[in-house]
Amino acid sequence: MNEGIPIPSGEPGAVQVLEVDGATHVVLSGEIDSDLGRDLQQAAADAAVAGLPVVVDTRRVTFMDSAGLAFIARLCGRGQDRVTLLVSSQTVMFLLEVTGMKDAVDIVDVRTEGDAATVQR
């Protein structure tokens, strides 16, 4: 019935903002949806205040809807350095491709373990 449509796993979503090696790292995990609206807005505000390059780690994302994509777009609209996404999920990669967001960010594809990560621009 739901062929090709990702189904949420039920894992609660979380947003964590860290400063690592001169960059703001936003770590997303679980279900990234409208329930995290305030957390995503705060993370975008924190990244803007820091004024550092932004890395969004989506490796632990189990589901993402338009709220997650809007968050990434908001980060891209800051006008500073390009946003880098760490991606290991086919679901996240599919969303970036189908919405055209893939061209707006630098993607570090970490889907293949053991192989060197590749950056897509």
N, C-alpha and C positions, 0 to 999 in steps of 0.2 A: 504494500500500500504506500509506504513512504520511500519508494525507490529513489536513491540519489539525494535524499534530503537528510542532513545530519540530525540525529535525535539527541537532545540533551541527555547527559549521563546522570544528572542529579547531583553532581559534585558542585558545592557552592563556589561561587567565583570569589576571587581575591585580587587586590591590587596592592603592590608594594613598590615604593619609590626609594632607590638607593643611589648614593653617589659613589662611583667606582672608577678609578683611574681617569679622572677628569671628565667623566661623562655622567649624565643622569640615566640610570637604568630603571625602567619601569617593568616590573615582573608581573605578568598576568597569569592566572591559573584558574582552572575549573571553568564554569560557565560564565562567559563575558556577555552580559545582556543588560537590559534597562534597569534591573535591580541594583546594578553597580553604578548608576548614573552619577551620584554624588561623589563616590570614590574616584571615578574616572575624571570628573571635573576637577577635583582637588589635585589629582596626579598631574593633569595638564597645567594647572596653575603653579604647582611646585616646580615643574620642569621649566616653565617660562621664567620664574623668579631666579632659578639657578643660572639660566643663560648658557648652559653647557650643551654639547652635542647630546642627542637623545638616542638611547638604545631601548627598544621594546622587545622583551623576551616573551615570546608566545609559545615556548616549547611545552608548557604544562596546560595549555588551553584545551579543553575538551569540547567546547561549543562557543561559537561567537555569532552574534547577530549585528544588526545595524548600529547598535550602541558602541560596540567595539570598533567598528569601521569608522564611525563618527569621531571617536576618540583619536584614532590614528590620523584622520584627516585634520583634526584640530591641531595636533602636534606638527603636522606638515605645514600648516598655515602660519606658523610662527615666523617664517621668513628667515630663519637662521640656517644652520647646517641641515643637510638632509637627515631624515630619521632613518635609523637602521633597525630592521626587524630580524630577530632570530626566529626562524620558522622550522618546525619539524613535523607539523601536521598538514596532511593533504587537505583537510577541511579549510584551514586558514589560508593555504596557498590558493585554493580554488576561489575563496571569497575575494582575495586580492586580485586575481586574474579577471574574474567575471565583472568586478566593479571598476576595473581600470586603475585601481590603487597601486598595482604592482609597479607601474611606471613612476609613481610619486615617492617611492621609498627605495632604500638600498636593502636588499634581502640577503641575509646569510642563511643559506639553505643547509640545515643540519639534519636532514631526513635520513641520510645514509651514515650509519655508524661505522667508524673505522676509516672513512674517507675524509680527506680534508674538506672543510666547509667551503662552499663557493659563494662569492658575493655576486648578486645579480643587480644590475643598475638599469 
